[in-house]
Every structure is written in structure tokens, then in C-alpha cells.
Amino acid sequence: MSDRDATIAPAVRDEQPAIARAIEATAARMLRGGRLIYVGAGTSGRLGVLDASEIPPTFGTSGDVVIGLIAGGPAAIVSSVESAEDSEEAGAADLAGLGVGPLDTVVGIATSGRTPYVLGAVRSAAAQGALTVGLSCNTGTPLSAAAEHAIEIAVGPEIVTGSTRLGAGTATKMVLNMFSTISMVRLGKTYRSLMVDARPTNGKLVRRAIRVVTLATGADEDTARRALDAADWHAKVAIAMISAGLSAAESRAALDAAGGVLSKVITTPDRNALLPGAAAGERG
């Protein structure tokens, strides 16, 4: 199994150009307020739900920025509802319930590239003007033909024939990691390699927030903690306060003006230009 797993990363890397094109197109829409929606059945659906569920705690987003749909609904996450994947109409109906529009991206995930539920959702999304991506572990599939962007990871036969939770599942998880993480980076949810938008909700995350601020600014822990207290424990705001010499309110305003991208606040020569009233000469 280890030898087999060692072949998965090269197969994903072979599709890197197609993956990059799809992610860039997705991020461009998300910067304008669009959502990333995963649709799958069985293992593919569970992996989509898993990736979507990790985004709010990692990047400080609301739960409707990245969404996972699985054939059979929430019950199918923990129990097999295999028959649910056979209906294109169900896929289209579940997607319609999200009110998908032109700024959204719908990623259909199907190892075979033929799953009716996924095809129905992708075709419905395309009809609504959404960006569509087909992620499969097969080549020349109906899903690739239906989607604007096709990602085909040629993983080859599984050790247990037909058990797509193995090599195909690993490849799918790798691609979804890229999709969500790089999109969040494009949205300014990180600074360097740091999760600056994560909100601390337990002791471990409090310690992490302090470490993030100290790593980003070089400040000592006491200074980081004071800034975090003033910033309601939002690391991005605290970093802007320390690095740019701004108050918490000014840091929030500057970040809003910079589209949430911390590096723009820190590197802007005249940081006052990012603050409200600057254009009218209200700040010195």
C-alpha cells in the first residue's frame, strides 16, 4: 500500500496546470463574493464535506463560503446511502436549494467521472452561469465534458479493486486541499504561512494566536497578548496594530480598505492612505 500511495502525488502533480487554472478562476470569483461548492457521492462527497467543514476554524470564514453537498444528505456522511447517487434530478435539486449564481464555483467530485448525482449538479450549475469544475480519477469522462474546467487524476487500479476510498480518495483529498487553501490565501486569509484569520476558541488556539502574532511581528508574548486583547483576539488586527502602529479600530478600517490582505496594510508606505477620511485630507 505504501508503494501504491507513492504513485499518487506524481499523478496529482501531472495535472498541476489544470488544477492551477481552475483554482485561479475560482479565487477570482470568490474575491467578488462567490462561494466554493463541492458536490459528490459516497467517498467523494464525504471528502468534499470534510474539506468544507475545516475552512471556518482554519481561516475564520462563515460556514457558507465553502460548502459540501453529498448525495443522500447529512446522513450519508456517516452511513452509506449508495443509491442516492443515481439521480441527476436529485443533484440538480440539491444545488438549486443553494441559489447558485454566476459568482459561485461548483466542483463536481466523482472518481469514475460518471456519477449521475454529480452530473446533474454540475449541469444545473452551468445553466445558472456558475463556474464548473469536474474532478475525477479517470480520463475522458462525461463529468469532464460537462464542466468548464476538467481535472483528471489518472491514479490507475486500486489495490482492492473498485475501492475508491484508497488511491482515488487520497488524490481527491490532495486536490481539495489545494483548492480550498490556495483560494483562502488569495482571499488574504493568511500572512506568510500563518493562519491570521483563525479565531481562538480554546486554550490551544489562544496559544497559537499569541505565537502567530509574535512570529509575524517579532514582538514578545506580553505585547502580543495586549494587542490581541485590544483586537478581540483577531490575530490579523493585532499584527496590523503592532506592525503599522495603528489602533484596533484603525487596523480594522485599514484591513477593510485593503480587502483583508494584511501585507498591503503592513507594506503600504503611507498607511494613513488606507484609513477613512484620507482622501479628504482628514488625517495627517
C-alpha positions in Angstrom: 0.0 0.0 0.0 2.8 2.4 0.7 4.4 1.7 -2.7 1.0 2.3 -4.3 0.5 5.6 -2.3 3.8 6.8 -3.5 2.4 7.0 -7.0 -0.5 9.3 -6.1 1.4 12.5 -5.6 3.1 12.3 -9.0 -0.3 11.7 -10.7 -1.7 14.8 -9.0 1.4 16.8 -10.0 0.9 15.8 -13.6 -2.5 17.6 -13.5 -1.0 20.7 -11.9 -1.6 23.1 -14.8 -5.3 22.1 -15.0 -5.6 22.4 -11.2 -4.0 25.8 -11.2 -6.2 27.2 -13.9 -9.4 26.0 -12.1 -8.2 27.4 -8.7 -7.3 30.8 -10.2 -10.7 31.1 -11.9 -12.4 30.1 -8.6 -10.4 32.6 -6.5 -11.2 35.4 -8.9 -14.9 34.8 -8.3 -14.6 34.3 -4.5 -12.8 37.7 -4.3 -16.1 39.1 -5.7 -18.2 37.3 -3.1 -18.7 34.0 -4.7 -18.8 30.6 -2.9 -16.9 27.3 -3.4 -19.3 24.4 -3.5 -18.3 20.8 -3.6 -20.7 18.1 -4.8 -20.1 14.4 -4.6 -21.5 11.0 -3.6 -20.0 8.4 -1.3 -16.3 8.8 -0.5 -16.1 11.8 -2.9 -19.0 13.5 -1.2 -17.5 12.9 2.3 -14.2 14.3 1.3 -15.9 17.4 0.0 -17.9 17.8 3.2 -14.7 17.3 5.2 -12.7 19.9 3.4 -15.6 22.4 3.6 -16.0 21.9 7.3 -12.4 22.6 8.0 -12.4 26.1 6.4 -14.2 28.1 9.1 -11.9 27.1 12.0 -8.8 27.3 9.9 -9.4 30.6 8.1 -12.1 32.4 10.1 -14.8 32.3 7.4 -18.5 31.8 7.9 -19.9 28.4 7.1 -21.4 29.4 3.8 -18.2 30.4 2.0 -17.1 26.8 1.2 -20.0 24.3 1.2 -20.1 20.5 0.8 -23.1 18.7 -0.7 -23.3 14.9 -0.5 -25.8 12.6 -2.2 -28.3 11.4 0.4 -27.8 14.4 2.7 -26.1 14.7 6.1 -27.0 11.1 7.0 -24.7 9.9 4.1 -21.7 11.4 5.8 -21.6 8.6 8.4 -23.7 5.9 6.8 -23.7 4.5 3.3 -26.6 5.8 1.1 -25.2 4.5 -2.1 -28.5 4.6 -4.1 -28.7 8.3 -3.7 -26.0 8.9 -6.3 -28.1 7.5 -9.2 -30.3 10.5 -9.7 -29.3 13.5 -11.8 -32.5 15.2 -10.7 -31.5 15.0 -7.0 -28.2 16.6 -7.7 -29.8 19.4 -9.6 -32.4 19.9 -6.9 -29.9 19.9 -4.0 -27.8 22.5 -5.9 -30.9 24.7 -6.7 -31.5 24.9 -2.9 -28.3 26.9 -2.6 -29.4 29.6 -5.0 -26.2 29.2 -7.1 -25.3 32.1 -9.4 -22.5 33.4 -11.7 -20.0 34.2 -8.9 -20.1 30.7 -7.5 -17.9 27.8 -8.3 -19.3 24.2 -8.3 -16.7 21.4 -8.1 -18.2 18.1 -9.1 -16.2 15.2 -7.5 -16.6 11.7 -8.9 -13.8 9.2 -9.2 -15.5 7.5 -12.2 -16.5 10.8 -13.7 -19.9 9.3 -14.4 -21.9 9.7 -11.2 -25.4 10.9 -12.1 -26.0 13.0 -8.9 -22.8 14.9 -9.6 -23.5 15.3 -13.3 -26.9 16.7 -12.5 -25.5 19.3 -10.1 -22.7 20.4 -12.5 -25.1 20.8 -15.4 -27.5 22.7 -13.2 -24.7 25.0 -12.1 -23.6 25.7 -15.6 -27.1 26.6 -16.6 -27.1 29.2 -13.8 -23.8 30.7 -15.1 -21.6 29.3 -12.3 -18.1 28.2 -12.9 -17.9 24.4 -13.0 -15.1 22.1 -12.3 -15.1 18.3 -12.8 -12.7 16.4 -10.6 -12.3 12.7 -11.4 -9.7 10.0 -11.2 -10.5 8.8 -14.7 -10.0 10.2 -18.2 -12.3 11.2 -21.0 -15.4 11.3 -18.7 -18.9 12.7 -19.0 -18.0 14.9 -16.0 -15.0 16.4 -17.8 -17.2 17.1 -20.8 -19.9 18.8 -18.7 -17.5 21.0 -16.7 -15.7 24.2 -17.8 -12.5 23.0 -16.1 -11.6 19.3 -16.1 -9.2 17.8 -13.6 -8.5 14.2 -14.4 -6.1 12.4 -12.0 -5.0 9.1 -13.5 -4.4 7.1 -10.4 -4.7 3.6 -12.0 -6.2 0.4 -10.5 -6.8 0.2 -6.8 -5.2 -2.5 -4.6 -8.7 -3.6 -3.7 -10.4 -3.4 -7.0 -13.0 -0.7 -7.1 -12.4 0.6 -3.6 -12.1 4.3 -4.5 -11.6 5.4 -0.9 -7.9 4.3 -1.4 -5.7 5.8 -4.1 -8.5 7.9 -5.6 -9.6 9.1 -2.2 -6.0 10.2 -1.4 -5.7 12.0 -4.8 -9.1 13.7 -4.3 -8.1 14.9 -0.8 -4.8 16.3 -2.2 -6.6 18.3 -4.9 -9.3 19.6 -2.5 -6.5 20.7 -0.1 -5.1 22.8 -2.9 -8.5 24.2 -3.9 -9.6 25.5 -0.5 -6.2 26.5 0.8 -5.0 28.4 -2.2 -8.3 30.1 -2.6 -8.2 31.2 1.0 -4.6 32.5 0.5 -5.9 34.6 -2.4 -8.6 36.0 -0.2 -6.0 37.2 2.3 -6.7 34.7 5.0 -3.1 34.0 5.6 0.1 36.1 6.1 3.2 34.3 5.0 2.4 30.8 6.3 0.4 31.9 9.2 -3.3 31.5 9.9 -4.0 35.1 10.8 -7.8 34.9 10.5 -8.4 31.9 12.7 -10.3 32.8 15.9 -9.2 31.2 19.2 -12.0 29.2 20.7 -10.0 27.0 23.1 -6.7 27.1 25.0 -4.7 25.6 22.2 -5.9 28.2 19.8 -5.3 31.0 22.2 -1.6 29.9 22.5 -1.5 29.6 18.7 -2.8 33.1 18.2 -0.1 34.5 20.5 2.5 32.6 18.6 1.2 33.8 15.3 1.4 37.4 16.4 4.9 37.0 17.8 6.1 35.3 14.6 4.6 37.9 12.3 5.8 40.9 14.3 8.8 39.9 16.4 7.0 41.2 19.4 7.3 39.5 22.8 4.4 37.5 24.2 3.2 40.2 26.6 3.0 42.7 23.7 1.2 40.2 21.5 -1.3 39.4 24.3 -2.1 43.1 24.9 -2.6 43.7 21.2 -4.8 40.6 20.9 -6.9 41.7 23.9 -7.5 45.1 22.2 -8.2 43.3 18.9 -10.8 41.0 20.4 -8.3 38.2 19.7 -8.2 38.6 16.0 -4.6 38.0 15.1 -4.7 39.8 11.8 -5.9 43.0 13.5 -3.3 42.6 16.3 -0.5 42.2 13.8 -1.6 45.3 11.9 -1.6 47.2 15.2 1.9 46.3 16.1 3.4 46.4 12.7 1.7 49.6 11.4 1.4 51.5 14.7 -2.4 51.7 14.4 -5.2 51.4 16.9 -7.5 48.4 16.8 -10.2 50.5 15.1 -7.7 51.9 12.6 -6.3 48.5 11.9 -9.8 47.1 11.1 -10.5 50.1 8.8 -7.2 49.7 7.0 -7.7 46.0 6.6 -11.2 46.6 5.2 -9.8 49.1 2.7 -7.1 46.6 1.7 -9.6 43.8 1.1 -8.5 41.9 4.2 -4.9 41.5 2.8 -2.6 42.1 5.8 0.5 42.5 3.7 -1.0 45.6 2.0 -1.5 47.3 5.3 2.0 46.5 6.6 3.8 47.4 3.4 1.9 50.4 2.3 4.3 53.4 2.6 1.6 55.8 3.7 -0.6 53.6 5.8 -2.9 56.6 6.5 -3.9 56.4 2.9 -5.8 53.2 3.8 -7.8 54.8 6.5 -11.3 56.5 6.2 -11.1 60.2 5.5 -7.6 60.1 4.0 -8.8 61.2 0.6 -10.4 64.3 2.1 -7.2 65.2 4.0 -8.7 64.4 7.4 -5.6 62.5 8.5 -2.1 63.8 8.9 
